[in-house]
Amino acid sequence: MTMHLLNADLHCHSNVSDGTLTPEQLAERARLNGVDLWALTDHDEVGGVQRARAAAAAQGMLFLSGSEVSVTFAGKTVHIVGLGFDPYDEALQRGLEHTRGGRERRAREMSDDLARVGIKGAYEGALRYVGNPDLISRTHFARYLVETGVCSETHEVFRRFLTEGKPGYVEHRWATLSDAVGWIVGAGGVAIIAHPGRYDFTPNEEYALFTEFKALGGQGVEVVTGSHTASEYVKYADMACEFDLLASRGSDFHDPGESHIDLGRLPDLPGRVTPVWEALEQRILHP
């Protein structure tokens, strides 16, 4: 198989952040679904990377280190995936720890806001779904709202709650774009704009994101991902070419019942882009 046609899934989450499966369960699921090259990209965390690396080796898969860093840009939360970095890099670890630091305060404010519309005990309920309390997130609250019957599934939660203008939304300032790209590149990795189709930017804001990201040393963009439509595959392939960015591919898998698409079940990247893993060939860990 050529490098371009690898079944690579370079974006997913374990219960170290807001997924529901362990790194070992994810590795097994990925291999059963035909994944050749895999990365675990937990939010603002590298605590599961070594377990994931060992599990990938046991499953006979190629592996890249990964994380998904939360960034505030133009007043909105944007995610930057890092791949192929040294997970022991001290500046990266300090930066991720600092980024995680505000989550508990934010979660308590979210719970208080939900209580004002009659949803009691949401913080304590969300904690039941948290593998790592430092990484409590909206997803954990969403699972609690489904469990208690407020909503029928997590996608409904995000239509009715926890997003801007809806009950339970609390703004949080994350890392800067400069910080996130700097930590990843400084640790020897490649920084990638995650699922750009999700951010609801104006065309000018989106162009500013890509322009600043590229100027800071960012090198890639997710073209094929679980939340993109077929037309967005084309759009972001075009933008990858326009900005001379590498193209990445990842399901953003969190849970078998919640995720838009399963691990390894994505379409191929368009042929005109350069896959990010070709630039990371020397960083790929072999079983």
Residue, then its C-alpha position, 0 to 999 in steps of 0.5 A: m500500500t502506498m503512503h497516500l492510501l493508508n487508512a489513517d485515523l488521526h483524531c479520536h478520544s479516549n476516557v482520558s479526556d471525553g471519550t468513553l473507551t480506554p486507549e486499549q479498547l480504541a486501538e482494538r476497535a481501530r484495527l478491527n475497522g482496518v486502520d493502518l495508522w492511528a493517533l490518540t488525540d485527547h483534549d489538552e492531555v498526553g496522559g494516554v499516549q504511552r498506553a495508546r502506543a503500546a496498544a497500537a503495537a500490540q494490534g500491529m498498527l503504525f502510531l503517532s503521538g497526538s493531542e487536541v489543544s483548545v484555543t480561543f480565536a476571534g472569540k470562539t473555541v478552535h481546536i488544534v491537533g498536534l501529531g508526531f511530537d515528543p510527549y515528554d517535552e516539558a514546555l508542551q506538558r506545562g502548556l497543556e496543564h495550564t490549559r486544563g486548569g480552568r475546566e473545573r471552575r467553568a464546569r461549576e458555572m455551567s452547572d449553576d446556569l443549568a440549575r437556573v432552568g430547572i436542571k439540578g445536580a448537573y456538575e455531580g452528574a457529569l462527574r460520573y462520566v469523567g475518567n479524568p476530573d481535570l478534563i470535565s467538559r461539555t460532553h460529560f454534561a451532555r451524557y448526564l442530560v441524556e441519562t436523566g431524560v432531558c434530551s434523547e441523545t447528545h446531539e439534541v443536547f448541543r442544539r438546546f443547551l451548552t452552546e452560545g446563547k443557550p442555558g449552560y453555556v459559559e465562555h472560557r478563554w483557552a490557549t492562544l493560537s500562538d501558544a498551541v502551535g508553538w508548543i506542538v512545533g517546539a516539541g517536534g510535531v506538526a500542528i493541524i487545524a481540527h475540523p475547520g467546518r465546525y467553527d461557524f466563522t465568517p469567510n473573513e474570520e476563517y481566512a484570518l485563522f488560516t493566515e495566522f496559523k500558517a504564519l505561526g508555523g502551522q502545517g496542516v488542516e483536517v480535510v476529511t473528518g467525522s463532522h465534515t460534509a462531502s462538499e467540505y472535503v472539497k472546500y478544505a482540500d482546496m484551502a489546503c492547496e491554497f495555503d500549502l498545508l498538509a491534509s489530515r484525516g480523522s474521525d473525531f470518534h468519542d463513543p460508539g453511540e454518539s459519534h458521527i462516524d466510526l474509527g477508520r470508516l472515513p473516505d480517502l483524502p482527495g488525491r490532490v492534497t499531501p497527507v500529513w503522514e507523508a511529512l511525519e514518516q520519520r516520526i511514525l512508530h512501528p509495531 
